[in-house]
Structure formats: structure tokens, C-alpha cells
Amino acid sequence: MSLIRTTLPRPVEVTAVLPELAAWARPAMRLHPRPGSPSARDSSVGGPLLWPAAEPWPHCEDARLHVDSGFRRSPTEVRLRRALASRWRPGAPAPTLTPEEEALQERSAALLAERLEAGPPGPAECPVPMLPVAQLFLRDVPLLRPPGQADLLQILWCPYEHEPAYKPSTALFWRSAAEVGDILATPPEPYEADYPGYVPEPCVLAPEAITDYPNLLDLGPELQLVLGDRSRWQAAGADVDSSYAEDPHEFYMTHLGQAPGWKVGGWPPWGRTDPNPRYCAVCEAQMIPLLTIASWEWGGGEGHSWAPREDQAAALADSHYAGQDPSQPTKVEVGSTDNMQIYVCPTSPEHPHTDLVQ
């Protein structure tokens, strides 16, 4: 993989201020997805999957979701609108579709019209093809812990929100890449999506190993109290900006704890709820974070310190063209620009996974 992204050194060495946090460090890999044209044999977000031609494609079976969503836009139409938006420039003529894109648009519109003319789906018609979210090869992301001889993780989701948590349902597959013969050339796609944020844009990856530290809420009262003691930071010689003088916690949360963006392993984000452990439905072991599906790669304001070295100029730019915000390369928006955390059982990755939006 030729794409390289490098997280800048943190403005303060965490364990110099709070040596107790050394025991809380976790390995993680920031995936750094960036728009591209991945193949089925590449690690990717939203790209084609190395899916066996003889294996059925995953479908969502929940018929309640697929009656009159009110959106009426196919994944193809979502991607075409993004392509147009990405070509817009101030003062320039309105961009147009290429002949190939126009053909795609006409085909997509015909399929959608045919489906809508048929009326609401009946019980036999309800399965909806799921969309690829991520494909990760062990060679690129060695932090994965696959079962048996597997060396490939594939994650898909249904582009409709499911009650009661109002999030896409997810499907997770481990497989051995060497055992895949003929590849499914044209996977089925849903005729519409709940909204554009559930249609990932194809991205190549630049995996980077980092050390991740926990969200403030994971630390507990005693460590939070120590972390909020400004004299502790001063004693360590930490040059904390004066704007954080009254609240070192905020400095920790903005610059040090829990790396943002798409990542494997590490610590989960919290915000919608306090820390909420997940337990395996089979063996009751406490589950561990596998993958963070993020709406943003870094935050605004001082949160741009998490933008990789190679993206700092773009992150600091005063404005971005429509559809070109570098902090949202995948165009994924989970919930209200939240994160989806995929959890797996540490005892057996083959036990059912779970997910949580934060």
C-alpha cells in the first residue's frame, strides 16, 4: 500500500504527566481512509469485496424497514451527486456528468422507477442487499485477531436505520483470501438507501500503528481528579495552552485521549452514554473494540491536531469546496455524525459480534 499518513506527535507525552496511564495504553491502528479506486484484493472502506461467486450475498431480512422510506435515491445516485459536488468550483460553470455517469444515472432511475411502480414490497420481497463497509486484510492490519486460518475481515451493513437504536444492522465475515476462487463480479445493491451517510464512498487505506489512551469517562473518579490537577501538568513541564488552565481535562480530551477516525482496536469513544461494557451472548466474556466506523477523521478547531502530517494544510484551510471536506473522506455519517463501534468476543472471534453508536 503506497498511501502514507502519519499522526503528529502529541503536544504532551501522556505518561509524563500521569505515569499511571501507562497501564491503560492500548495498541490501535488508524486506517486513514482516503478517496480512491480500491480493487477486491485491497483493504478498503466502501470498496469491492473479495466475495466468492458461489456464496450468497448478505441481505437484510427486516421487512418493516423497506416500505416508503421517503428517500427514493439509490446508492448509484448518491455517488453521482457526490461526484458532481466534488467538481464544483466558485465562479466556474456548473459541473456535468460524463457520458458514462449519465448512463449509470439512467439505468439507476429505470430500476428505481420499476421498483416503485410495483408498490410496497411484500414479505417475499423484503430482503435488501447489504452494502460493503470495510474490507481489511491481515497483511495490512496485523492488529486483527482472526479465527483459524482466516486473514480477511469483511463488514457490511443495511443502509436503513433499525429500531430501537436507529442504526444500520451490521454483518461480519472472516475468511481466508487464498480460498476465494471466482469473485462475484456484480454484487446486488439496494434500490434505495435511508440517507446518503449510509453509502460509503470507495476509499483506499493507509494503516498506521499508534498507542491509544482512554476516553476521560473510562478513567474513573480518582484518575480524573489527578488529571484535572494543573500542578501535576506543570510539574511534568507540560506546555498546556493557557486556554485550558481551568480545565486540563478538556486538553486531554482534545489532544491526547482516544484517537478519532476509523481505527482498529484502541479505546472507544463515549458521549451519548457513559462507558457501557458489552458482553458476549455466548460465553458472557466482556467484548473488546474491533473497529470504529467514524463520521469524521478529526474534529474542528483544535481537534485538527489529529489530522495526519500529510493533511495538515488541508485541515487548516479556511474553506473547503462542496463535497471536499478532508475530514470526511468516506462520506459516512452514523446517526448524528457519531461513531459506530464494532465489538467482538476476545475468547472467540466466531461468537456473534455486537455494535454500539456513540
Solvent accessible surface area in square Angstrom, and as a share of the most:
residue,aa,sasa,rsa
1,M,116,0.52
2,S,112,0.72
3,L,48,0.24
4,I,119,0.60
5,R,44,0.16
6,T,48,0.28
7,T,22,0.13
8,L,42,0.21
9,P,106,0.67
10,R,54,0.20
11,P,73,0.46
12,V,11,0.06
13,E,105,0.47
14,V,7,0.04
15,T,35,0.21
16,A,56,0.44
17,V,3,0.02
18,L,0,0.00
19,P,81,0.51
20,E,78,0.35
21,L,0,0.00
22,A,59,0.46
23,A,96,0.75
24,W,75,0.26
25,A,38,0.30
26,R,79,0.29
27,P,90,0.56
28,A,1,0.01
29,M,17,0.08
30,R,1,0.00
31,L,0,0.00
32,H,0,0.00
33,P,0,0.00
34,R,20,0.07
35,P,86,0.54
36,G,32,0.31
37,S,109,0.70
38,P,12,0.07
39,S,54,0.35
40,A,18,0.14
41,R,125,0.46
42,D,53,0.28
43,S,1,0.00
44,S,0,0.00
45,V,0,0.00
46,G,11,0.11
47,G,4,0.03
48,P,62,0.39
49,L,6,0.03
50,L,1,0.00
51,W,2,0.01
52,P,23,0.14
53,A,49,0.38
54,A,105,0.81
55,E,56,0.25
56,P,113,0.71
57,W,18,0.06
58,P,18,0.11
59,H,69,0.31
60,C,9,0.05
61,E,120,0.54
62,D,32,0.16
63,A,41,0.32
64,R,183,0.67
65,L,31,0.16
66,H,1,0.01
67,V,73,0.42
68,D,99,0.51
69,S,38,0.24
70,G,60,0.58
71,F,44,0.18
72,R,79,0.29
73,R,61,0.22
74,S,10,0.06
75,P,1,0.01
76,T,29,0.17
77,E,32,0.14
78,V,3,0.02
79,R,61,0.22
80,L,10,0.05
81,R,120,0.44
82,R,33,0.12
83,A,24,0.19
84,L,50,0.25
85,A,34,0.27
86,S,32,0.21
87,R,93,0.34
88,W,107,0.37
89,R,93,0.34
90,P,80,0.51
91,G,91,0.87
92,A,50,0.38
93,P,122,0.77
94,A,83,0.64
95,P,38,0.24
96,T,105,0.61
97,L,24,0.12
98,T,54,0.31
99,P,104,0.65
100,E,123,0.55
101,E,26,0.11
102,E,83,0.37
103,A,59,0.46
104,L,95,0.47
105,Q,62,0.28
106,E,123,0.55
107,R,149,0.54
108,S,13,0.08
109,A,58,0.45
110,A,54,0.42
111,L,79,0.39
112,L,27,0.14
113,A,58,0.45
114,E,119,0.54
115,R,45,0.16
116,L,70,0.35
117,E,152,0.68
118,A,74,0.57
119,G,25,0.24
120,P,101,0.64
121,P,21,0.13
122,G,25,0.24
123,P,124,0.78
124,A,99,0.76
125,E,97,0.43
126,C,10,0.06
127,P,48,0.30
128,V,8,0.05
129,P,18,0.11
130,M,12,0.05
131,L,1,0.01
132,P,25,0.16
133,V,0,0.00
134,A,1,0.01
135,Q,0,0.00
136,L,0,0.00
137,F,6,0.03
138,L,56,0.28
139,R,154,0.56
140,D,21,0.11
141,V,0,0.00
142,P,81,0.51
143,L,39,0.19
144,L,3,0.01
145,R,160,0.59
146,P,30,0.19
147,P,22,0.14
148,G,74,0.71
149,Q,162,0.72
150,A,14,0.11
151,D,48,0.25
152,L,0,0.00
153,L,1,0.00
154,Q,0,0.00
155,I,1,0.00
156,L,0,0.00
157,W,0,0.00
158,C,0,0.00
159,P,0,0.00
160,Y,4,0.01
161,E,52,0.23
162,H,27,0.12
163,E,106,0.47
164,P,127,0.80
165,A,59,0.46
166,Y,124,0.47
167,K,37,0.16
168,P,0,0.00
169,S,35,0.22
170,T,21,0.12
171,A,18,0.14
172,L,33,0.16
173,F,60,0.25
174,W,42,0.15
175,R,32,0.12
176,S,20,0.13
177,A,17,0.13
178,A,99,0.77
179,E,144,0.64
180,V,14,0.08
181,G,55,0.53
182,D,117,0.60
183,I,57,0.29
184,L,44,0.22
185,A,98,0.76
186,T,114,0.67
187,P,44,0.28
188,P,53,0.33
189,E,76,0.34
190,P,5,0.03
191,Y,43,0.16
192,E,0,0.00
193,A,0,0.00
194,D,42,0.22
195,Y,64,0.24
196,P,44,0.27
197,G,4,0.04
198,Y,0,0.00
199,V,0,0.00
200,P,2,0.02
201,E,37,0.17
202,P,38,0.24
203,C,0,0.00
204,V,42,0.24
205,L,1,0.00
206,A,4,0.03
207,P,33,0.20
208,E,30,0.14
209,A,81,0.63
210,I,29,0.15
211,T,81,0.47
212,D,2,0.01
213,Y,26,0.10
214,P,0,0.00
215,N,2,0.01
216,L,26,0.13
217,L,73,0.37
218,D,31,0.16
219,L,9,0.04
220,G,24,0.23
221,P,115,0.73
222,E,144,0.65
223,L,28,0.14
224,Q,46,0.21
225,L,139,0.69
226,V,42,0.24
227,L,1,0.01
228,G,24,0.23
229,D,66,0.34
230,R,68,0.25
231,S,63,0.41
232,R,71,0.26
233,W,2,0.01
234,Q,111,0.49
235,A,92,0.71
236,A,40,0.31
237,G,65,0.63
238,A,20,0.15
239,D,131,0.68
240,V,10,0.06
241,D,72,0.37
242,S,92,0.59
243,S,87,0.56
244,Y,19,0.07
245,A,34,0.26
246,E,168,0.75
247,D,60,0.31
248,P,5,0.03
249,H,49,0.22
250,E,88,0.40
251,F,7,0.03
252,Y,0,0.00
253,M,67,0.30
254,T,29,0.17
255,H,15,0.07
256,L,5,0.02
257,G,2,0.02
258,Q,33,0.15
259,A,2,0.02
260,P,35,0.22
261,G,2,0.02
262,W,4,0.01
263,K,1,0.01
264,V,3,0.02
265,G,13,0.13
266,G,3,0.03
267,W,21,0.07
268,P,9,0.06
269,P,11,0.07
270,W,28,0.10
271,G,61,0.59
272,R,137,0.50
273,T,61,0.35
274,D,100,0.52
275,P,46,0.29
276,N,55,0.28
277,P,68,0.43
278,R,56,0.21
279,Y,128,0.49
280,C,3,0.02
281,A,94,0.73
282,V,88,0.50
283,C,53,0.32
284,E,137,0.62
285,A,27,0.21
286,Q,103,0.46
287,M,9,0.04
288,I,80,0.41
289,P,15,0.10
290,L,11,0.06
291,L,0,0.00
292,T,4,0.02
293,I,0,0.00
294,A,1,0.01
295,S,2,0.02
296,W,87,0.30
297,E,4,0.02
298,W,13,0.05
299,G,37,0.35
300,G,70,0.67
301,G,61,0.59
302,E,81,0.36
303,G,11,0.11
304,H,53,0.24
305,S,21,0.14
306,W,18,0.06
307,A,0,0.00
308,P,0,0.00
309,R,130,0.48
310,E,81,0.36
311,D,14,0.07
312,Q,34,0.15
313,A,89,0.69
314,A,42,0.33
315,A,17,0.13
316,L,100,0.50
317,A,46,0.36
318,D,154,0.80
319,S,89,0.57
320,H,77,0.34
321,Y,95,0.36
322,A,51,0.40
323,G,32,0.31
324,Q,78,0.35
325,D,49,0.25
326,P,28,0.18
327,S,9,0.06
328,Q,19,0.09
329,P,6,0.04
330,T,3,0.02
331,K,40,0.17
332,V,0,0.00
333,E,51,0.23
334,V,0,0.00
335,G,26,0.25
336,S,84,0.54
337,T,60,0.35
338,D,22,0.11
339,N,35,0.18
340,M,0,0.00
341,Q,2,0.01
342,I,0,0.00
343,Y,10,0.04
344,V,11,0.06
345,C,1,0.01
346,P,70,0.44
347,T,94,0.55
348,S,24,0.16
349,P,30,0.19
350,E,132,0.59
351,H,41,0.18
352,P,79,0.50
353,H,47,0.21
354,T,36,0.21
355,D,14,0.07
356,L,23,0.11
357,V,19,0.11
358,Q,12,0.06
